[in-house]
């Protein structure tokens, strides 16, 4: 996850910080795709969202290493057990951990250094659904990744329902940065993602162009398929 680079610094600084915001942040999760998306939040669970439906959650201040994503082509029984083609989280409707690649991620850590929220869209776990991650209060950057990545995905990275990041496929330091800070850099594959979504993480150490801040106390929305023209294209590819 992207925040693993900054969290050690934040933990050291926590004792000297004075948080000015103690209210939970509200996240409105909306499905504008032309198909059903099973939204997932870690921590927070999951919910089925048919086209046009929304889900509002409250996230406690100080939450870190959190993410929101959409799952596709799921089938759950009455006990909330089943499988999803993309983004599956251990076969549970109510996610208790992270999802299986490929999945487009909205990541966040709330009320951190200087009471800032750290936010990003990440393609480090690949791409399955176009996404917008934006504030509904305060003035900070709107993040979007809406390119037709599934259609244009390199053959080596193609997966049912999505496009894998090369780390998932090759599992080497070149793509996963497993040997620590500075041990890897952009690759041909990461540039494929970066060219299409310049503000999104394309590999694990893509912080300078991909990690953003908002004031603590900001509320947010996450929109699946914010551009209807892309939602139609992806619906066709998934059927």
N, C-alpha and C positions, 0 to 999 in steps of 0.2 A: 504494500500500500504506500501511497505517495508520502504520507505523513511520517513514516518511520525515520526520515532524515531529520525532521525538525523536532520531533517529540523529545529526544534526550535533552535538548536545550530548554524546551518548555518546562520539562519536569524540574530541572535545576532552578528555573526562575520562579516557579509557582510560589514558594514561600515568601517572596518579596513582592508579589503582585497584589494589587487591591482591585478586585473586580467591581466594576460599577454597574453591571447588569446581573440580576439574579433571577430573571424571568425565563421560562422556557421559550425556546424558539419554535415558531409555528412553520410547518412545511406543508404546503398544498401540493399534492401529487395528482396530476391530471393525465388522463389517457385520451389523446386526440388521434390515435391511430384508427384505421378502419378495421381493426381486429381487436380481440381481447388481449389484454396484458395483465399478467399477475404481478403486481407491484411487490417489491421486497425492500425491507429496511433492516439494517443491522447496526445497532440494536433496534428492535421494534416490531418484527414479525412480517406479515404479508397479507395481501388482500387481492381478490379478483376485481379487475376494473374493466368492464365492458366499454366499448367505444363511447366517449363522452362522459364517463364517470370520473369522480374525483375522490380522494381520500385525504383527510387532514390529520396530521399527527403533531404532537407536542414533544419536543426533544429537550431534556434537562440541560441547564447551563453546565459548561465544563465537559460535555460529552466529546470524546475523541475517537479516532479510528472508526468513524461511522461512514456508512455508504447507503445509497438508494439505487436500485436498479430495477429493470423490468424483465420478467420471464415470459417466454413465448411457447405456444403449443403445449400447454400443460393439461394434465388430466389427473384430478384428485378425487378420492372417494369421500364418503360422508364423514370420515375421521380425519380428513385433511392430509391424507397420505397419497402419494403418486409420483409422477415425474414430469419434468419440463424439458423441452428440447434445448433451450438455452437458459442460462441463469439458475439452473436447478440448485436448491440448497438442501441437500441430504433427503430429498423426496418429501419435504414438508411444505404445506401451504404456509404455515407460520414459521418463517425462517428463524433458525437459531444460530446461524453463522453466515459466512460469505457464500456467494453463489459460484457455480461452475462456469468457467469460460466457455464460449465468448459471451461477455455482457458489458454494455456501456455503463459506466459508473458515475454517479454524482457523489463526491467524497467531501467530508467536512469534519472540522474540529472546532468546537465552539468556545468562546471566552478564554482564549489562550493569551500569549504574550501581549501586554498592553491592552488587554480585553478585546482582542481582535478575533474574529472568526477566520479560519483558513479554509478556503473552498476550492474545488477544482472539478472538472470533468476528466475522467481517466479512461484511456484506451489500453492501459497496461494489461487488462484482462480481455482485450479484444473489443469487438463492436457487435451489437445485435439490433439495437433500436435507436433511431435518431432521438436526441435529447436536448432540452434546454434546462439550464440551472441558473436561476436568476433571483435577485432580491425583490420582495414586494414592499419593503420599507427601506429607507436610507438610499443613498446614491452610491452604488458600486457596480462593478462590471457584470453585464449579462453574459453568461457562458452558453455557447451553442455548439453542437456537433450534429449537423443535419445532412452531411454529404451522403451520396448513395454508395457507401463503403461496401455493403454486402454485394452489390452488383459488380463493383470494380475490384474486389478482393483478389490479391495474387493467388495463383493456384496452390502454392505451398501452404497458404494460411486459410484456405476455405474450410468451412465446417457447416454441418447442417444448421440452417437458420441464422448463420452469422459469419464473422470473419475473425479468426484468432489473431492475437498478438504473437510475434515470433518467439517470445519467451515461453509461451504455452507449448509451442510446437517443438522447439529445439532444446529448451532448458539448459542453455549454456550461459556463461558469464557475459559473453558478447551481447546477449539480448536481455538477460535477467539482472545483471549487475550484482551477482551474488558475492563478489569479492570486495564489496564495500565502495565507499564514495570515491569517485574518480576512476573506477576500474572499467568503465564502459562509456560509450558515446553513441551518437546517432548512427544508424545503419540504413541501408537501402529500404528495409522493411519499415523502420520507424518513420522514415521520411514519407513513405506512402501515407501513413496516418496523419503526419504533421501537415503535409501539403493540403489535406482535405479538411482538417480541423486544427487550425493553427494555435488555438488556445487550450487544446486538450493535451494531457500527458500522452506521449507516444512511446516512451520507454521509461524505466523506473527513476532515472536521474535527470528528468526533463524539467526540473523545478523552475529555472529562471523564466521560462515562457509559459508556464502552465499552472502555477500556484498563486492564488490571489487572496486578498483579504477584504473583509467587510467589518464594520463596527459591531462589537458585541451587542446583542439585542435585536439584530436584523432578523426579519422573517423572510422565508424563501418559498419558491415554487419550483417543482420539477415537472416538466412536461414531456411526455413521450409523443414523438411525431409532431413537433410544433409546426412543421410545414406540411400541409395536406398533400402537396404533390409528391412528397417523398413517402408519406404513409401509404398512398395508393400503390406506388411502385413496389414497396416492400411487401404489402399484402399480396400482390401478384406473385412475388418470388417465394412466399411462404406457403402458398396454396398448391 
